[in-house]
């Protein structure tokens, strides 16, 4: 489980924003693994992301 699972989840829900905690819970992947994968995906510009309250990121698949 990793980056591809996260991308697939985001692609399956194209209009929903997810937090790393939500992705972790829904995919059954540790929060640390999700966080590392999301960081790499952000750097590759594969995802849209925005900062919400308390410096928390939300993610969506970039079409």
Residue pairs with C-beta under 8 A, 6 or more apart in sequence:
1 27
1 28
1 29
1 33
2 29
2 33
2 37
3 37
3 40
3 41
5 27
5 29
6 23
6 27
6 34
6 37
6 38
6 41
7 41
7 46
7 61
9 18
9 23
9 26
9 27
10 18
10 47
10 59
10 60
10 61
11 61
14 60
14 61
14 63
15 60
16 60
17 50
17 58
17 59
17 60
18 26
18 58
18 59
18 60
19 52
19 56
19 57
19 58
19 59
20 31
20 34
20 35
20 38
20 57
20 59
21 31
23 29
23 34
23 38
23 59
24 30
24 31
24 33
24 34
27 34
38 47
38 49
38 57
38 59
41 47
41 59
42 49
42 57
45 62
46 61
46 62
47 59
47 60
47 61
47 62
48 59
48 60
48 61
48 62
49 57
49 58
49 59
49 60
50 57
50 58
51 57
51 58
52 58
